[in-house]
Amino acid sequence: MHRPLRLLPLSLCIALALPAHAADGDEENWGLCPIVDAVPAFDDAPPPMGDMGQRALEPTDIAGGQLERAGADQDLVIQDNVRLNRGDQFLGTDKLTYNEISGNYSAIGNVRYQDSGMRIVAERAEGNQNADQHRIEDVQYQLTERRGNGGADRIELDGAKGHLIGSTYSTCAPNQRAWELRASRIDIDTEEGQGVARNATVRIGKVPVLYVPWFMFPVDDRRRTGLLYPQISLSDRNGFDWRQPIYLNLAPNYDATLYPRYMVKRGGVLGAEFRWLYPNGRGEVFGNWMPDDKLPGDEPERYLAPEVGTPMASLPDKNRGQFALTATHNINSSWYANTNLGWVSDTHYFEDFSSSLYGISNYSIRSDAGVYGRGRWWEASLMADHYQLADYTLTDANLAFDRLPRAFARWAQPMQPWLETGVDGEAVRFDHTEFLGGTRLDIKPYVAMPLEGASWFLRPKLAWRYTAYQLEGNATERANDFVRRYGGAVTPELIERFSDSSKTRSLPIASLDAGLYFDRTTHFRGTQYLHTLEPRIYYLNAPYRNQDDFPVFDTGTMTFSWGQLFRDNRYTGADRQMDANQLTAALTTRFISEEDGRERLAASIGQIEYFDDSRVTLPGETPIAQGKSAWVADASLMPNDRWTFGATYIWNPKYRGEDFTSFRARYMFPRGGIVNLGYRYRRNAAFREGIDPPENKDQLEQADFSFLYPVNETWSVVGRYYYSFKDEKPLETIAGVQWESCCLAARLVGRRYLRNRDGDLDTRIMFEFELKGLGSAGQNTERVLRRGILGYDRDDLYLVPPSSVERLNNTGRESTPDPTL
């Protein structure tokens, strides 16, 4: 039985060769590229149907003007507009000769091939189907699933192996060849999934800028051990900085990456990352080790002088490093285990190795491990956590208490459409290296009636909170512990106050949340809006319980804000439950466009009326006197699709001044640019309570201006100026220029940023050159710009970059595993 005629495997070698080792260009901006095809679409070819995986199941259809036998050797000759179709494949040629017995074939003249991923034209193709040997001459190709085009003088295929002679590849249009990759010979082995290029050059225009005599690259999705693109930068602190990632493909489900790094002014660092993946979980572990650091020796006063913080016994110039572990395991559909561990060698580490404000401001490292569960009506966890100091200006006394362990459970279930019951419970053992610990049990059952209609809601709720403690130490030790934390002197009265190691608190908490919705249709400047008016009241009542002799393990005062107007406790933890007899009155109005459903204007204002003094306090805190709270006002405005404004203002009538002010504005340019302006001011809470002197009345006052301005289609400028009025200095300054064409991009960015807690600034120059669809060289400037310029990508308008925050807490993953970047 003769083998049927197959379509020529032209794409087997070309599609997996030069474009295979190029970077995936799916996220590139190709908007500047002209619509020019290196290989125009074939008029006589049908649209590709299906994909590569379906080809083997499809028959081959042959059509042509003439079909004849050529002599005794049984050659089948088809000529005059020959067309072959098989699934997504099409082959056209002027003349096709094929011998069913020997398997020899030849396609001569105007050879055209297309499939779901590419189009090819060639002058001639010949070979043997039985031996799977092929030779294609004078080839031009065009990728269709992603950008890329090029050619080859000759392609030779022998089974799974192929050779491209005189091949080229570029993502540029044929009439604008800004860059091109050329290789005198490329050998492909599809069974091994790898290729070898010889005498390869990268040309910018007609000028060769990079020559590589030999390099190996992958031709499929299989991972390969090898070098990744280096990261290069220049800064005052580190000097010339080179980081060279080395990828190790260890197994299908785990791998490793080495990160050797050399800083001219400081020395060498070795980093390593190991990742694993299995059906029920995943994880990664990362570490950095620097055997000898020159930086501490150059600035010894920053490590040893007591006036700059807690002095170290010796310089941390040897064996500096860090460790991070993140792992998750799914036990079943309801339960999973998770761990996040972190460690640094010294309290100066983040400051010395970080290049972001987020790393410098991180004063502790939290490690945790636990088992977590969630169901339809419940959630529960059993976990433990530990804190390590990462700020040399503080001591271990500033660290939070470790929870070893913590058990938490919550259940809430509607019994009727108008009745809901639930309970929150927590049991914790607290431990600390500097202070006495203890155990705490906190239970809060409740019953609620969520009554609501189309234009109203009424939600009465009754809860009972019970808290019990078992404290470590005796009365004298607990009194000494209190004085060390909050100051004062140990007296017989103070010892008597802490004489009981077992303490309990029990009280009811009643609340009523009610609101109305009014709406009407209104017109403004020819646009129809839905205008709402939403009054809301919230009444809270909780009797006073003296909690002055209760410990403070994990509790702090919440920052006063809009959300606090409707909470049943102004404290974050269970060590304090506020007493209350208060009523919140609030009003919200919105203008919602009926054309597109967008909220064009929203404004809210609210205030609490305290009918009685709120006497429960934390140590050093002033009770809340009877009267009115600060006014909280919040507004957002979107007059059109380009402008967005927002503001928050908290005004305190007691001293007729603002406690907090925030303003933000954003404008989006038509060609992808953006401008951001922000201002924040917060008054010091200790000053408001009469504790701090007038010169400490301001806690912070900052302004932030950032922009990405497109000068024209190819040039744009970027910048940021982040200034602290309280410190009278900039926290970060960025200035840069970007150039972008269809297939080339370059960025030059200068950055001056806060390098340590003393307020010293570091200057860094970063340059990145990108060949779109192939890769980039230099520092990853986009990571810095995305963090510094809100909306740099325009589809990612976050306020705080989540990847950096999560990475510093060892709970997330960035493009680099190093949390100091």
GUPA-215049 format. One record per residue (C-alpha): x, y, z. Coordinates in steps of 0.5 Angstrom, whole numbers, always signed. Layout:
{{X,Y,Z}}
...
END
This chain:
{{+0,+0,+0}}
{{+3,+7,-2}}
{{+4,+12,+3}}
{{-1,+18,+1}}
{{+2,+25,-1}}
{{+3,+29,+5}}
{{+4,+37,+5}}
{{+11,+39,+6}}
{{+13,+40,+13}}
{{+16,+47,+11}}
{{+14,+50,+18}}
{{+17,+45,+22}}
{{+24,+48,+22}}
{{+22,+55,+20}}
{{+17,+56,+25}}
{{+21,+53,+31}}
{{+28,+56,+29}}
{{+29,+64,+29}}
{{+23,+66,+32}}
{{+23,+60,+37}}
{{+28,+63,+42}}
{{+26,+70,+41}}
{{+22,+73,+47}}
{{+14,+72,+47}}
{{+12,+79,+44}}
{{+4,+78,+46}}
{{+5,+84,+51}}
{{+9,+89,+46}}
{{+6,+95,+44}}
{{+6,+94,+36}}
{{+1,+100,+35}}
{{+7,+104,+31}}
{{+8,+98,+26}}
{{+6,+99,+19}}
{{+1,+94,+16}}
{{+6,+91,+11}}
{{+7,+84,+10}}
{{+13,+80,+8}}
{{+9,+75,+5}}
{{+2,+78,+3}}
{{-4,+73,+4}}
{{-5,+68,-2}}
{{-11,+70,-6}}
{{-12,+62,-8}}
{{-12,+60,-1}}
{{-18,+58,+4}}
{{-18,+61,+11}}
{{-14,+56,+16}}
{{-19,+51,+19}}
{{-17,+48,+26}}
{{-9,+48,+28}}
{{-3,+43,+28}}
{{-6,+38,+33}}
{{-12,+37,+28}}
{{-8,+36,+22}}
{{-7,+28,+23}}
{{-14,+27,+23}}
{{-15,+31,+16}}
{{-15,+28,+9}}
{{-11,+32,+4}}
{{-15,+35,-2}}
{{-11,+36,-9}}
{{-13,+40,-14}}
{{-10,+43,-21}}
{{-11,+44,-28}}
{{-7,+38,-31}}
{{-6,+31,-28}}
{{-2,+26,-31}}
{{+3,+20,-31}}
{{+10,+21,-33}}
{{+13,+15,-36}}
{{+14,+8,-33}}
{{+17,+10,-26}}
{{+10,+12,-24}}
{{+11,+20,-23}}
{{+5,+23,-22}}
{{+5,+30,-25}}
{{+0,+36,-23}}
{{+1,+43,-26}}
{{-2,+49,-27}}
{{-4,+52,-21}}
{{-3,+46,-16}}
{{-7,+47,-9}}
{{-6,+42,-4}}
{{-11,+43,+3}}
{{-10,+39,+9}}
{{-14,+42,+16}}
{{-10,+49,+17}}
{{-5,+47,+12}}
{{-5,+50,+4}}
{{+1,+49,-1}}
{{+1,+52,-8}}
{{+6,+51,-13}}
{{+6,+52,-21}}
{{+8,+44,-22}}
{{+9,+38,-17}}
{{+12,+32,-19}}
{{+11,+26,-14}}
{{+13,+18,-14}}
{{+8,+14,-10}}
{{+13,+8,-10}}
{{+20,+12,-8}}
{{+17,+18,-5}}
{{+21,+23,-9}}
{{+18,+29,-10}}
{{+19,+36,-13}}
{{+15,+43,-13}}
{{+18,+48,-18}}
{{+16,+55,-18}}
{{+12,+60,-14}}
{{+12,+55,-8}}
{{+7,+58,-3}}
{{+5,+55,+4}}
{{+1,+57,+10}}
{{-2,+54,+16}}
{{-5,+57,+23}}
{{+2,+60,+25}}
{{+5,+63,+18}}
{{+6,+64,+11}}
{{+12,+62,+7}}
{{+14,+63,-1}}
{{+20,+59,-4}}
{{+23,+58,-11}}
{{+23,+50,-10}}
{{+22,+45,-6}}
{{+24,+37,-7}}
{{+26,+31,-3}}
{{+24,+24,-1}}
{{+17,+23,+3}}
{{+19,+16,+5}}
{{+26,+18,+8}}
{{+23,+24,+11}}
{{+28,+28,+7}}
{{+27,+35,+4}}
{{+31,+41,+1}}
{{+27,+48,+0}}
{{+31,+54,-3}}
{{+30,+61,-3}}
{{+25,+62,+3}}
{{+21,+68,+5}}
{{+17,+67,+11}}
{{+12,+71,+15}}
{{+9,+69,+22}}
{{+2,+70,+23}}
{{+0,+69,+30}}
{{+5,+74,+33}}
{{+10,+79,+29}}
{{+16,+76,+26}}
{{+19,+75,+19}}
{{+25,+73,+15}}
{{+28,+68,+10}}
{{+33,+63,+9}}
{{+38,+61,+3}}
{{+36,+54,+4}}
{{+33,+49,+9}}
{{+35,+42,+9}}
{{+31,+37,+13}}
{{+32,+30,+15}}
{{+27,+27,+20}}
{{+27,+31,+26}}
{{+33,+35,+25}}
{{+34,+41,+20}}
{{+39,+46,+18}}
{{+38,+53,+16}}
{{+43,+56,+12}}
{{+43,+64,+11}}
{{+37,+65,+15}}
{{+34,+72,+18}}
{{+29,+74,+23}}
{{+26,+81,+25}}
{{+20,+83,+28}}
{{+20,+90,+24}}
{{+17,+91,+17}}
{{+20,+89,+11}}
{{+21,+96,+9}}
{{+23,+99,+16}}
{{+29,+94,+18}}
{{+31,+97,+24}}
{{+34,+91,+27}}
{{+35,+84,+24}}
{{+38,+77,+27}}
{{+42,+74,+22}}
{{+46,+67,+22}}
{{+50,+63,+17}}
{{+47,+57,+20}}
{{+42,+54,+25}}
{{+42,+47,+26}}
{{+35,+44,+29}}
{{+33,+38,+33}}
{{+26,+37,+35}}
{{+27,+31,+38}}
{{+32,+34,+43}}
{{+28,+41,+43}}
{{+34,+45,+42}}
{{+38,+49,+36}}
{{+45,+51,+35}}
{{+46,+58,+32}}
{{+53,+59,+29}}
{{+56,+66,+27}}
{{+50,+70,+29}}
{{+50,+77,+29}}
{{+45,+83,+31}}
{{+44,+89,+26}}
{{+41,+95,+28}}
{{+40,+98,+21}}
{{+46,+96,+17}}
{{+51,+96,+23}}
{{+52,+89,+26}}
{{+52,+91,+34}}
{{+53,+84,+37}}
{{+56,+78,+34}}
{{+56,+71,+37}}
{{+60,+65,+34}}
{{+56,+60,+37}}
{{+50,+59,+42}}
{{+44,+54,+44}}
{{+37,+56,+44}}
{{+30,+52,+46}}
{{+26,+51,+40}}
{{+19,+49,+44}}
{{+16,+50,+51}}
{{+21,+45,+54}}
{{+25,+49,+59}}
{{+33,+49,+58}}
{{+39,+50,+63}}
{{+42,+56,+61}}
{{+44,+64,+62}}
{{+38,+69,+62}}
{{+39,+76,+60}}
{{+43,+80,+65}}
{{+41,+86,+69}}
{{+46,+92,+69}}
{{+46,+98,+73}}
{{+50,+104,+76}}
{{+49,+107,+83}}
{{+53,+111,+88}}
{{+52,+106,+93}}
{{+54,+100,+89}}
{{+58,+103,+83}}
{{+57,+98,+77}}
{{+52,+93,+78}}
{{+52,+86,+74}}
{{+47,+81,+76}}
{{+47,+74,+71}}
{{+41,+70,+72}}
{{+43,+62,+71}}
{{+37,+58,+70}}
{{+37,+50,+72}}
{{+32,+46,+69}}
{{+32,+40,+74}}
{{+26,+36,+73}}
{{+19,+37,+70}}
{{+16,+40,+76}}
{{+22,+43,+80}}
{{+27,+48,+77}}
{{+32,+53,+80}}
{{+36,+59,+78}}
{{+42,+62,+81}}
{{+43,+70,+81}}
{{+51,+71,+82}}
{{+52,+79,+82}}
{{+58,+83,+83}}
{{+58,+90,+85}}
{{+64,+94,+84}}
{{+64,+98,+90}}
{{+62,+93,+95}}
{{+63,+86,+92}}
{{+60,+79,+90}}
{{+53,+76,+92}}
{{+50,+69,+91}}
{{+43,+69,+90}}
{{+39,+62,+89}}
{{+32,+60,+88}}
{{+29,+54,+88}}
{{+21,+52,+86}}
{{+17,+46,+86}}
{{+10,+44,+83}}
{{+6,+38,+84}}
{{-2,+37,+84}}
{{-4,+39,+91}}
{{+1,+45,+92}}
{{+7,+49,+90}}
{{+13,+53,+93}}
{{+19,+57,+92}}
{{+25,+58,+97}}
{{+30,+64,+96}}
{{+36,+66,+99}}
{{+42,+71,+98}}
{{+49,+70,+101}}
{{+55,+76,+101}}
{{+61,+73,+104}}
{{+64,+80,+105}}
{{+61,+87,+104}}
{{+65,+93,+103}}
{{+60,+98,+105}}
{{+60,+98,+112}}
{{+67,+99,+113}}
{{+66,+105,+108}}
{{+61,+108,+113}}
{{+62,+105,+120}}
{{+59,+111,+124}}
{{+52,+108,+121}}
{{+53,+102,+124}}
{{+56,+103,+131}}
{{+54,+110,+133}}
{{+49,+110,+138}}
{{+46,+117,+135}}
{{+44,+114,+129}}
{{+40,+108,+133}}
{{+41,+102,+136}}
{{+49,+101,+135}}
{{+51,+94,+133}}
{{+57,+91,+137}}
{{+61,+90,+130}}
{{+60,+92,+123}}
{{+56,+87,+119}}
{{+61,+86,+114}}
{{+61,+79,+114}}
{{+56,+73,+111}}
{{+50,+78,+110}}
{{+44,+74,+107}}
{{+37,+73,+107}}
{{+32,+67,+106}}
{{+25,+67,+104}}
{{+20,+61,+103}}
{{+13,+61,+101}}
{{+9,+54,+100}}
{{+2,+52,+99}}
{{-1,+45,+100}}
{{-8,+44,+98}}
{{-11,+38,+103}}
{{-18,+38,+100}}
{{-23,+42,+97}}
{{-24,+46,+104}}
{{-17,+46,+107}}
{{-10,+48,+105}}
{{-4,+49,+109}}
{{+1,+55,+108}}
{{+7,+58,+110}}
{{+11,+64,+109}}
{{+18,+64,+112}}
{{+23,+70,+112}}
{{+30,+72,+115}}
{{+35,+77,+114}}
{{+42,+77,+117}}
{{+42,+84,+121}}
{{+38,+90,+122}}
{{+41,+94,+116}}
{{+40,+89,+111}}
{{+34,+92,+108}}
{{+37,+99,+108}}
{{+43,+96,+105}}
{{+40,+92,+99}}
{{+34,+95,+98}}
{{+33,+100,+92}}
{{+25,+102,+94}}
{{+22,+106,+99}}
{{+18,+100,+101}}
{{+24,+96,+103}}
{{+27,+101,+107}}
{{+20,+102,+111}}
{{+20,+95,+112}}
{{+22,+95,+120}}
{{+20,+87,+121}}
{{+19,+81,+118}}
{{+13,+76,+119}}
{{+14,+69,+118}}
{{+8,+65,+119}}
{{+5,+58,+118}}
{{-2,+55,+119}}
{{-8,+51,+116}}
{{-14,+54,+114}}
{{-21,+52,+112}}
{{-27,+55,+109}}
{{-34,+53,+107}}
{{-41,+56,+105}}
{{-42,+59,+112}}
{{-36,+58,+116}}
{{-28,+59,+116}}
{{-23,+57,+121}}
{{-15,+57,+122}}
{{-10,+54,+126}}
{{-3,+58,+125}}
{{+3,+61,+128}}
{{+7,+67,+127}}
{{+14,+70,+129}}
{{+17,+77,+128}}
{{+24,+79,+127}}
{{+27,+86,+127}}
{{+29,+89,+121}}
{{+30,+96,+123}}
{{+37,+98,+126}}
{{+33,+105,+129}}
{{+29,+100,+134}}
{{+30,+94,+139}}
{{+26,+88,+140}}
{{+21,+91,+144}}
{{+18,+95,+138}}
{{+16,+88,+135}}
{{+9,+85,+135}}
{{+8,+79,+140}}
{{+9,+72,+137}}
{{+2,+68,+136}}
{{+4,+61,+138}}
{{-1,+59,+136}}
{{-7,+62,+134}}
{{-14,+58,+133}}
{{-19,+62,+130}}
{{-26,+60,+127}}
{{-32,+64,+125}}
{{-39,+62,+123}}
{{-45,+66,+120}}
{{-51,+63,+117}}
{{-58,+66,+116}}
{{-64,+62,+119}}
{{-69,+66,+116}}
{{-69,+71,+111}}
{{-70,+76,+116}}
{{-65,+72,+122}}
{{-58,+71,+122}}
{{-54,+68,+127}}
{{-46,+67,+128}}
{{-40,+67,+132}}
{{-33,+69,+132}}
{{-28,+66,+136}}
{{-21,+66,+138}}
{{-16,+63,+142}}
{{-8,+65,+142}}
{{-2,+64,+146}}
{{+2,+70,+146}}
{{+10,+70,+147}}
{{+15,+76,+146}}
{{+23,+76,+148}}
{{+22,+82,+152}}
{{+16,+82,+155}}
{{+11,+77,+159}}
{{+6,+73,+155}}
{{+0,+70,+156}}
{{-6,+66,+153}}
{{-13,+70,+151}}
{{-20,+67,+149}}
{{-25,+71,+146}}
{{-32,+69,+144}}
{{-37,+74,+140}}
{{-44,+70,+139}}
{{-49,+75,+135}}
{{-56,+75,+132}}
{{-58,+80,+127}}
{{-64,+82,+123}}
{{-62,+84,+116}}
{{-69,+87,+114}}
{{-69,+91,+107}}
{{-73,+93,+101}}
{{-72,+96,+95}}
{{-71,+103,+98}}
{{-69,+102,+105}}
{{-65,+97,+110}}
{{-66,+96,+117}}
{{-60,+92,+121}}
{{-61,+91,+128}}
{{-55,+87,+131}}
{{-54,+84,+138}}
{{-47,+81,+140}}
{{-44,+79,+147}}
{{-37,+79,+147}}
{{-33,+75,+153}}
{{-26,+75,+153}}
{{-21,+71,+158}}
{{-14,+72,+160}}
{{-9,+67,+163}}
{{-2,+72,+164}}
{{+5,+70,+165}}
{{+9,+72,+171}}
{{+7,+74,+178}}
{{+4,+81,+180}}
{{+11,+85,+181}}
{{+14,+82,+174}}
{{+8,+84,+171}}
{{+8,+91,+174}}
{{+15,+92,+172}}
{{+13,+89,+165}}
{{+8,+95,+164}}
{{+13,+100,+167}}
{{+18,+98,+161}}
{{+13,+99,+156}}
{{+10,+105,+158}}
{{+14,+109,+163}}
{{+13,+111,+170}}
{{+15,+108,+176}}
{{+13,+101,+180}}
{{+9,+103,+186}}
{{+5,+98,+191}}
{{-2,+101,+188}}
{{+1,+98,+181}}
{{+3,+92,+183}}
{{-4,+91,+187}}
{{-7,+93,+180}}
{{-3,+87,+177}}
{{-4,+82,+182}}
{{-9,+78,+178}}
{{-6,+73,+173}}
{{-13,+71,+171}}
{{-18,+76,+168}}
{{-24,+76,+164}}
{{-29,+81,+161}}
{{-36,+80,+159}}
{{-41,+85,+156}}
{{-47,+86,+151}}
{{-46,+90,+144}}
{{-52,+93,+141}}
{{-52,+96,+134}}
{{-57,+99,+129}}
{{-55,+100,+122}}
{{-61,+104,+118}}
{{-61,+107,+111}}
{{-66,+110,+106}}
{{-65,+110,+98}}
{{-68,+116,+94}}
{{-66,+117,+87}}
{{-69,+121,+81}}
{{-67,+122,+74}}
{{-64,+129,+72}}
{{-60,+132,+66}}
{{-54,+136,+66}}
{{-50,+139,+60}}
{{-55,+134,+55}}
{{-53,+128,+59}}
{{-58,+124,+63}}
{{-56,+122,+70}}
{{-59,+118,+76}}
{{-58,+122,+82}}
{{-59,+119,+89}}
{{-59,+121,+96}}
{{-57,+116,+101}}
{{-58,+118,+108}}
{{-55,+113,+114}}
{{-55,+113,+121}}
{{-52,+108,+126}}
{{-53,+107,+133}}
{{-48,+103,+138}}
{{-49,+102,+145}}
{{-44,+98,+149}}
{{-43,+99,+157}}
{{-37,+101,+160}}
{{-32,+95,+163}}
{{-25,+98,+166}}
{{-20,+95,+162}}
{{-14,+99,+165}}
{{-11,+93,+168}}
{{-12,+88,+161}}
{{-5,+87,+157}}
{{-4,+89,+150}}
{{-2,+84,+146}}
{{-4,+85,+139}}
{{-9,+91,+139}}
{{-8,+99,+137}}
{{-13,+104,+135}}
{{-15,+105,+128}}
{{-14,+111,+124}}
{{-20,+115,+124}}
{{-24,+115,+117}}
{{-30,+114,+114}}
{{-30,+106,+115}}
{{-30,+107,+123}}
{{-36,+111,+123}}
{{-40,+104,+122}}
{{-35,+100,+126}}
{{-37,+97,+133}}
{{-30,+98,+136}}
{{-25,+103,+134}}
{{-19,+98,+136}}
{{-16,+93,+132}}
{{-15,+87,+137}}
{{-19,+84,+142}}
{{-15,+87,+148}}
{{-20,+93,+148}}
{{-27,+93,+147}}
{{-30,+101,+147}}
{{-35,+103,+151}}
{{-40,+107,+147}}
{{-47,+111,+147}}
{{-46,+114,+140}}
{{-50,+116,+134}}
{{-47,+116,+127}}
{{-51,+121,+122}}
{{-48,+120,+114}}
{{-50,+122,+108}}
{{-48,+120,+101}}
{{-50,+123,+94}}
{{-48,+120,+87}}
{{-49,+122,+80}}
{{-49,+116,+75}}
{{-49,+116,+68}}
{{-55,+113,+65}}
{{-51,+112,+58}}
{{-45,+108,+61}}
{{-47,+106,+68}}
{{-41,+110,+71}}
{{-41,+114,+77}}
{{-39,+121,+75}}
{{-40,+124,+82}}
{{-40,+121,+89}}
{{-40,+125,+95}}
{{-40,+123,+103}}
{{-40,+126,+109}}
{{-41,+124,+116}}
{{-40,+125,+124}}
{{-41,+121,+130}}
{{-45,+124,+136}}
{{-42,+121,+143}}
{{-48,+122,+148}}
{{-43,+120,+154}}
{{-35,+120,+155}}
{{-32,+114,+152}}
{{-27,+112,+158}}
{{-24,+105,+155}}
{{-17,+107,+153}}
{{-10,+104,+151}}
{{-4,+106,+156}}
{{-3,+113,+154}}
{{-9,+115,+150}}
{{-14,+120,+152}}
{{-21,+118,+153}}
{{-26,+121,+148}}
{{-30,+126,+151}}
{{-38,+127,+150}}
{{-39,+131,+144}}
{{-38,+131,+137}}
{{-33,+127,+133}}
{{-29,+130,+127}}
{{-33,+131,+120}}
{{-31,+126,+115}}
{{-32,+128,+108}}
{{-30,+124,+102}}
{{-31,+126,+94}}
{{-30,+123,+88}}
{{-31,+126,+81}}
{{-30,+124,+74}}
{{-32,+129,+69}}
{{-30,+125,+63}}
{{-26,+119,+61}}
{{-20,+123,+62}}
{{-20,+127,+68}}
{{-21,+124,+75}}
{{-21,+127,+82}}
{{-21,+125,+89}}
{{-21,+128,+96}}
{{-22,+126,+103}}
{{-22,+131,+109}}
{{-23,+130,+116}}
{{-24,+136,+120}}
{{-24,+136,+128}}
{{-29,+142,+131}}
{{-25,+141,+138}}
{{-19,+145,+136}}
{{-22,+147,+129}}
{{-17,+144,+125}}
{{-16,+139,+120}}
{{-14,+132,+122}}
{{-13,+129,+115}}
{{-13,+132,+108}}
{{-12,+128,+102}}
{{-13,+130,+95}}
{{-11,+126,+88}}
{{-12,+128,+81}}
{{-11,+124,+75}}
{{-11,+126,+67}}
{{-10,+121,+62}}
{{-7,+123,+55}}
{{-10,+120,+49}}
{{-4,+117,+46}}
{{-3,+113,+53}}
{{+0,+118,+57}}
{{-2,+120,+64}}
{{-1,+125,+70}}
{{-2,+124,+77}}
{{-2,+129,+83}}
{{-3,+127,+90}}
{{-2,+131,+97}}
{{-3,+128,+104}}
{{-3,+131,+110}}
{{-4,+128,+117}}
{{-4,+131,+124}}
{{+0,+128,+130}}
{{-5,+124,+134}}
{{-1,+125,+140}}
{{-1,+133,+139}}
{{-8,+132,+138}}
{{-9,+129,+145}}
{{-4,+134,+148}}
{{+2,+129,+149}}
{{+7,+132,+144}}
{{+9,+139,+144}}
{{+7,+144,+138}}
{{+13,+143,+134}}
{{+11,+135,+133}}
{{+4,+137,+131}}
{{+5,+134,+124}}
{{+6,+127,+123}}
{{+7,+127,+115}}
{{+6,+132,+109}}
{{+7,+130,+103}}
{{+6,+131,+95}}
{{+7,+127,+89}}
{{+7,+129,+82}}
{{+9,+123,+77}}
{{+7,+123,+69}}
{{+8,+120,+63}}
{{+8,+125,+57}}
{{+8,+123,+50}}
{{+12,+128,+46}}
{{+10,+125,+39}}
{{+9,+117,+37}}
{{+16,+115,+38}}
{{+18,+120,+44}}
{{+16,+120,+51}}
{{+18,+123,+58}}
{{+17,+120,+65}}
{{+18,+123,+71}}
{{+16,+123,+79}}
{{+17,+128,+84}}
{{+15,+125,+91}}
{{+17,+131,+97}}
{{+16,+131,+104}}
{{+14,+138,+107}}
{{+16,+135,+114}}
{{+23,+133,+112}}
{{+24,+139,+107}}
{{+27,+134,+102}}
{{+25,+129,+96}}
{{+24,+122,+98}}
{{+24,+120,+91}}
{{+26,+123,+84}}
{{+25,+120,+77}}
{{+27,+123,+70}}
{{+27,+119,+64}}
{{+26,+119,+57}}
{{+23,+113,+52}}
{{+24,+112,+45}}
{{+20,+107,+41}}
{{+19,+105,+34}}
{{+15,+99,+31}}
{{+20,+94,+33}}
{{+26,+98,+38}}
{{+25,+101,+44}}
{{+30,+105,+49}}
{{+29,+108,+56}}
{{+34,+112,+60}}
{{+32,+113,+67}}
{{+35,+117,+72}}
{{+33,+116,+79}}
{{+35,+119,+86}}
{{+31,+116,+92}}
{{+32,+115,+99}}
{{+37,+110,+101}}
{{+37,+110,+109}}
{{+33,+112,+115}}
{{+38,+118,+116}}
{{+35,+121,+110}}
{{+41,+120,+105}}
{{+40,+120,+98}}
{{+42,+115,+92}}
{{+43,+116,+85}}
{{+42,+111,+80}}
{{+42,+111,+72}}
{{+39,+106,+68}}
{{+39,+104,+61}}
{{+35,+99,+57}}
{{+35,+97,+50}}
{{+30,+93,+47}}
{{+29,+89,+41}}
{{+22,+87,+41}}
{{+20,+80,+40}}
{{+27,+78,+41}}
{{+29,+81,+48}}
{{+32,+87,+52}}
{{+39,+89,+55}}
{{+40,+93,+61}}
{{+36,+94,+67}}
{{+29,+93,+68}}
{{+27,+100,+68}}
{{+19,+98,+67}}
{{+19,+95,+74}}
{{+22,+102,+77}}
{{+17,+106,+73}}
{{+11,+102,+74}}
{{+12,+103,+82}}
{{+13,+110,+81}}
{{+8,+112,+76}}
{{+1,+110,+78}}
{{-2,+108,+71}}
{{+4,+107,+67}}
{{+1,+101,+64}}
{{-6,+105,+64}}
{{-9,+98,+65}}
{{-6,+97,+72}}
{{-9,+103,+76}}
{{-7,+101,+83}}
{{-5,+106,+89}}
{{+0,+101,+92}}
{{+4,+96,+88}}
{{+1,+90,+90}}
{{+7,+85,+88}}
{{+12,+89,+92}}
{{+8,+89,+98}}
{{+7,+82,+98}}
{{+14,+80,+96}}
{{+16,+84,+102}}
{{+12,+80,+107}}
{{+14,+74,+103}}
{{+7,+72,+101}}
{{+7,+74,+93}}
{{+12,+73,+87}}
{{+15,+78,+83}}
{{+19,+78,+76}}
{{+25,+77,+81}}
{{+25,+73,+87}}
{{+29,+78,+91}}
{{+24,+82,+96}}
{{+30,+88,+96}}
{{+29,+90,+89}}
END
